[in-house]
Amino acid sequence: MRRPCAATGAYALALRRFQDDKAYTLDVFRKYLGADDPTFMEESYTLFRRHLAAVPYVSEAGMARALADLVAEEPQLAGRQPSEWVDSRFVRELEQQGYFASR
């Protein structure tokens, strides 16, 4: 088995831990958000869980919006395509290895 990019692998591990270990995730939220309100913690977890993709592909539409926003400050980006900036091979490799399969 080939190893994916270290950063992609680390993000995938964190994503899996978030999805599989709610208690740990709430401890992390508590530590880094500095909050202890159980309702806030539950709502935060539910919100993040709903909006984090199960397989973390970068959205080319999202990258297009980011490029469009940057053109005013960086005119040389005008006409550049999202596909020039998005490389999904590492996520695709992990997905093909079954890394993101539901358990």
N, C-alpha and C positions, 0 to 999 in steps of 0.2 A: 504494500500500500504506500503510495506517494504521500508525503506530508504537504498539506497546504501552507500557504503563507502564514507565518506565526501570528500576525495581527488578526487575520481572519479566523484562525483557529481559536485564539484567545477570546475573541468576541463571541464566537459560536459556543464556546464553553460557558461563558457568562450568561448567554441567552438561555442555554439549556438549564443552567442552575436556577435562573430566574423562574423558568417555567415549571421546573420539577420540585423546587424547594421553597414553598411560600414562606415558611417560618424564617428561613435564612434571609430571603429577600426583604421581609419586613424588618429584620434586624439591621440590614444594610440601609434601608430607608430611614429607620430610626436614627442610626449613626450619622448619615450624611445629610438628611433633611432636618435633623435636629428637632424632630417631632415625636410626640408620644401619644397623641390623641388616636385611640383605636379606630374611630370612624374615619378620620383623615387617612390613616394608614391603609385601611381596607379599600377606601375609594381610590386612593393613589395606585394601589396594586391592581385593582380592577381596570382602571383607566390605562395604565401602562400595558397590562396584559392584552387589552383589546386592541391597542394601537401598535404593538411591536409585532412585526411579521414573524411568522414561524420559521421562514427561511429568509435570511436577511439580504435579499438582492437589493441593489441600489436601483431606484426608479429612474429610468431615463427621462420620464416626464418631469420628475422633481429636479433632476440635473439641468434640464432645459430651462426651468424656471430660475434656478440659481444662476445659470449663465446669463439669462436675460437681465436679471437684477444687477449683475456685475458689469455689464457692458458700459453703463454710464461712467463708471470709475476706471474701467479697463477696456477702452475701445477696441483693442486688438483682439478681443474675444468675439466681436461681432462676426456672425456667420459660422462660428465653430459649432460642431455637433456634439451632443452628449456622449455619443459612442466613442469620441476621442478621449473621454475622461473616465468612462465606466469600464471596469474590467471585472467581469463576473466569474472568471474561470475558477477562482479559489472556492467561492461559495458553491458553484456548480459541482466541483470535485467532491466537496463534503456532502452535498445532496446526493450525488451518485453513489457515494459510499454508505448511504442510509443514515447519515449522522442526524438528520432532522426528522427522521421517521417518528411518528407518534409511538409512545410506549404505553 
